[in-house]
Amino acid sequence: MGNGLCVETGSNMTIFDWLDHVLGTAGQAVGIRGTYDDDFIDRLNHKYTVMLLVIFTVIVSTSQYVGDPIECWCPTDFTENRVDYTNFVCWVSNTYYIPMQNQIPAQYDQRREQELTYYQWVPLILLVCSMFYKVPRLIYKVLNSYSGISIDKINGMARDTQYLAPEEREKKLKHISKYMGQWLKSASPHRAGLCPNLRTQIGNVCFFLCGRHFGNYLTTVAMVYKILFLVNSIVMMYLMNSFMGSKYSVYGFEVLNSLYEGEDWTYSPRFPRVTLCDFEIRQMTNLQRWTVQCVLPVNLFNEKIFIFLWFWMVFIAIANGFGCLTNLYGYLLPHHRRSYIRKYLKINDLHKKTDSDRRIRADFVKDFLKQDGIFVLRQISNNANDVIASEVIKYLYRDFLERYKQSADDNSNIENADSV
């Protein structure tokens, strides 16, 4: 099923595969190691989104702590020290935004209702967002460690075989299939406990019961992984909305509407360049209140960053929803698992239409590979290519046929001995 998107490029790569190749190459160029135990939509969350958020954090932090984040228009009788003090106090306290055509409210409480409380905390908020996009990945790594197999290493070896000589490539692929075969045999179901047959049947068709011995542990972990990313992307929109305090959830629609109407969307009340600041100066028993007009150059960066983040988060949420649906279809439905294996057996001329061959294929998919085996094969296809996955399936099926025939011969010998 690939990485999910059904539109394909000129080769046999999906758009997601092509983007993963480009972005993955860029990441390796700067020393970021690639991971091969999930698909591109997952990496879009925990890798590329985190990279973007860290880059934005550096940009905003630089503009805040290296440049001048705020400049206030002070009265002419202010000395240089007073001007510096005004800039500092207006930065650490919150400014507020009143449009130029509106009158400044006389009551200070009404002014505080218009305060902008976010811009000092933008770097920290971006780092917290990047942490949220990493949490599902950490959970997945912990749960995946109990599966009994290293998908990352298998997919890494499968990718490396693309650059080997034919003899070395065949040897490596046989090693991968042997390793997978041993892992699949070790996951045979336990027959102890309450209603073992019923539990096995339930485990074959749904996720209510899961585990290595049901053959659906990795599949269940992968679904939880994707659901966590989907929930995270939705929660992040609401967190941003609370942080900005200005209906951030519809911000992108407002920008698009302004562009459509021909309005100047750069003068947004959400990220104003010109604000007002109230502060007090105490001189003995005299308390002087000042209202000055300030400019926030940092909002030039904040506005562009949060516009991009809004569209990016919407895209991520849609991609995560699409990934959940395609994985439910690919991993949960038995007929799709059978058709997936049948496709590769046809490629390798191992598909026959006899009744006995159908039974063998059904046993191969249902009792040997199970959901987890097909999950690993799909990961090989996603992270290496379909040719490598086809070769691994070929070797697995040939080994299974040998054991199947040997088992049939042994049973026949036992029956003949009993008849004698």
N, C-alpha and C positions, 0 to 999 in steps of 0.2 A: 504493500500500500504506500510505500515511500514515506515521505514526510508529511503527506496530507493534501497538498494542493494538486489538483488534477490537471492544471495547465502545465504543459511541458515545453522545454526549449527544444532546439534543433536536435540535440542528442537525446539520450534517454534519461536526462536529468530534469527534475522538477525545478521550478523557480526557487523554492526553498533550498534545494540541494545546491543550486548555483550560488545563491547568496551565502550559504554556509561555506562553500569553497572559497569565495572571495574574502569574507570576513574572517574565516579561519586562517587563511594565509596571512592576512594582515596581523592577526593576533600572534601567530607564530613568529612573524618578523620582529615583533617587539618583545619576544620572550614569553608569551603566554601559551602554556601547554594546552593542546586540545584534549577534549574528553570524548570518549566514544561509547558511552553507556546510555545515551538517550538520543533523541532526534533534534532536528533543528529548532522546532518550536520551543522545546525545553531550553536549549542553549540561548534562544532569543531572550528568554527571561533571566536566567541565572548568570549568563556570561555577557552578552552584548548590551543588555539593558544596564547591568551593573557598570560596565565600562563607560557607557554614556553618562551615567549619573556621577561617576567619579570625575570624568572630564569636566562636566558642568560645575562640580564642586570646586575644582581647581580654578576655573575661570572666575567664578563669583568670589571666591576667597581672595584671589589676586586683586580683583577690582576693589574689594573692601579694605584689605590690609596693606596693599602696596600703593594704590592710588588714593585719591580723595573721594570717599564714598558720598560725602555731602558738602555742599557749599551754601552758606546762608548769607542773605543780603542784610547787612547790619547798618545801623545808623552811623553817620559820619563821625560822631564824637566817640565811637568805640575805638579803643586802642587795639594794637595787633594782638595783645594777650586776650582782650575781650572777644575779639573775632574768633580766635582759636577756641576759647572756652565755649562760645556760642555754637560753633560747629560740633564740638565734642558732646555738649549736653543735648543738642538736638539729635545727634546720632544715637546716643544711648537711651534717650527717652523717645517716645513715639511721636512722629509728626502726624498731621492729619491733612486730608485733602478737601478743599472747598473750591468748586469751579470758579473761574475768574468772574463770570457774570453773576454769581450769587454773592449775597452779602454775608460777611463773616458773623456767625451768631455771637451775641453778646454774652451768653451764658457759657461758662467753661465746660459744664457737663454736656451741653449739646455738641461742643467741639470734640470732646473725647469719644463720642459715639462714631466719629468719622476717622478715628485714629488708624494708622497703618502699623500693625504689630508684627509683620512677618519678615521685613527685609533684612533685619539683623540676623535672623535665624535661618536664612536660606541655605547656607552651606551645611549646617547641621541637619536640616530637614532632608536635603538630598542624600546625605550619608545614611540617614535612617531609612530612607526609601530603598537604597541599595542593599541595606541589611535585610529588609523584608523580602527582597527578590532572591536573596541567598538562603533564607531559612528553609524553603521547600527542598532545595538542593541538599542541604545538610541532613534533613530528615530522610531523603531518598538514599543518600550514601550509607546512613546507619542501617536502614531496613534492608538495603541491598546486600550488605555484608553478611547477612544471615541466609542468603540464598544457596550458598555452597558452590557458587561459580562467579568468576570475575568477568563480567561482560566487557568491561573496559579493556582487559588484556586480550580477550578473544577478538574483539573488533579491531584492536590495534594490530594484532597479528594478521587478521584478514586484510586490513588495508596495506600492510607491508608486502603481502604476497603479490600485489599488482606490479611490483618493480623487480621481482625475482625471475630467474631463468625458469623455463618450463619444468625441469626436473626438481629444482628446489621448491618451486611453487606447489607442485603436486605433493611433495613430501610434507610441506607445511600444512596444506589443506587436509591431508590425511591425519596429521597430528591433531588439528583442530576438531575434526569429526570424531576422532577416537576419544578426545577429552570430553566432548559433549556427550558422546554415547555412554561413557562411564558415569557422568553426572546424571544423565537421565535414568540409567538403571538404578543408581543409588537412591533415587527419589520414588521407589516403588511404594505403594500405599500400605500403611499398617492396617491389619485386620482386627486389631484389638479394640476394646472399648464398646460403647453403646451403639448399636445399629451401624456397623461399619459399612455395609453395602449401601444403606440409605445416605450416609454421609459422603460416600464416594460419588454417588449419582448427583447429589446436590452440588458437590465440589466441581463436577464436570461441567455444569451448565450455569453456575452463578457464583457470585463472590461472597455469599453469606458465610461459607466455610472456605478457608484458604489455608495454604501451607505447602511446604515442599512436597509432601507425600500426596497431596491432592493434585499436584502439577499445575497449580494456578497462583503460586505465591508471587513470582515476579510480575505476572500480569496484574495482580491486585495492587502490588506496590506501585507499578507504573500508572495505574488509573488514579490511585490516591495522589501520586506525584502531580499528575496533570490537573486534577481537581483542586489541589492546593494552589497551583499557579493561577487557575481561573478565579478562585476566591480571592487570592492575593491581588490580582489585577483590578477586581471590582472594589475591594476594600481600599486600595490605594487612591482610587478616584474620590471616595468619600473622605479619606484622610486629607487629601489635597483641598477638598472643598471646605473642610473644617479649618485647615491651616490658613487658607487665603481669606476665609470669612466673607466671600463675595460670589457665591454661586459658581464656583470653579467648574462644576460638572457641566455647565452649559457654555463655558468660556469659548471653546472652539466654534460652536455654532454662532456665537456673537461675532467672532472675527470673520467667519465666512459670510455672514449677513452684511457686515460692514463693507467687505470687499465687493459683494454683489450690489449693494446700494451705492457704491462709489464714495463711501464716507472714509474719513481719515482714521483708520483703526489704530494708528500709533498713539493717539491721544486717549489712552484708555484710563478710566478712573481706577481700574484695578492696579495699574502700574504707573502712577502719575510721576512725571518728571519734576513738577513744581508742587511743593507742599508748604504747609504752614507749621510753625513750631511755637509753642508757648513755654516760656521758662521764667524763673524768678531769680532775682539777685537780692540777697540780703545784705544790708549795710547797717550794722548796729540794730537800731529799732525800726529802721526804714526797710520796707519790703517793696521792691519794684518788680512789676510784671512787664514782660516784653513779649511781643508777637512779631516774629520775623518770617520772611519768605525764604524758603530753601529749595535748592535743586538737588535731585537724587540721580547722579549719573549711573549708579548701580542698577537702576530700574531699566536702563537701556538693555542690559544683559538679561535681567530677570524676565522682562516681558517676552523676549525672543525665546528664552529657555523654556518658560512655562507654556508658551504656545506650542512649541515643539513637543514638550512632554505630554500635553493634553492629547494631541493626535497620536503620539506614540503609544500612550496607555490605552487609548481606544483600539488601536491596531493590535496591541498585545492581547487585550481582552477578547477580541474577535478571533484571533489566531488560537488562543487557548480554548475557546469554546469549540472551534472547528476541530482542534486536535482531540478534544475529549470525545466528540461524536464519532470521528473517524476511527479512533482506537476502540471505542465500544463496538462499532460495527466489525472491525477487523479481528478483535481478540475474543469477543463474547459469543458471536454467532458460529455454531459448529460448521455450517455449510461453507462459510467463507474460509475457515481454516482448511477444510478439505480441498476447496478449489485452489487455494494458494499453493498447497503442496502439489496438487495435480498439475498445475501449470509448469512447475519446474521438472517434474518427472517426464512430462511430454518433451521438454527441451532436451533432456538427456536420453530420450528413447527408452525410458523405463516404464512407460504407461501402456498397459494392456487392458482390453475391455472384457476379459473373461471374468466369470463370477468369482473364481478363486483369487484373481488379482485384485478385484474390488475389495474382497474381504481382507486381504493382506494390507492394502492401502488404508483401509478403515482402521485396522489394528495399529498400523504405523502412526497414524495421526492421533487417534483417540487414546491408545494405551501406551504408546512409546513416547512420542513427542509431547503430547498433551499441550496445554495452553502455553506453558513456560518454554517448551522447546521451540514452538513456533514464534514466540516472542523474541527469543535469542536470534533465530534465523532472520526475522524482520530487522533486528538491530544490525546484523551483519549486512543486510541489503541496504539499509539506510546509511550506514557509516562507511562501507566499502563500496560495493556495487552488486547488481543482480547476478553478474557472472560468478562472482565469488560465492554468493549465497547458493546459486545453482549447483556449484561443484560440491559444497559442503553437504547439501541435501542428497546429492548423488551418492557420496561415500556413506552417509548415514543409512540410506535406504539399502544399499548393497550389503552392508554389515547386518542390517535388520533381516534381510532376506536369508542370509546364511544362517543366522540363529533360528529364524522361523522354520526353515527347512530341516535343520538339525533337530529342533524340538519335535517337528512332525515325524521325523524318522524314529526318534526315541520313543514317542508314543506308540508308533506302529509296532516297534519291536516288543514293547511291553504287552500290547494287546495280543501279539502272536504267541508270546511266552505264556500268557494267561490261558489262551485257548488250548495250548498243548498240555 
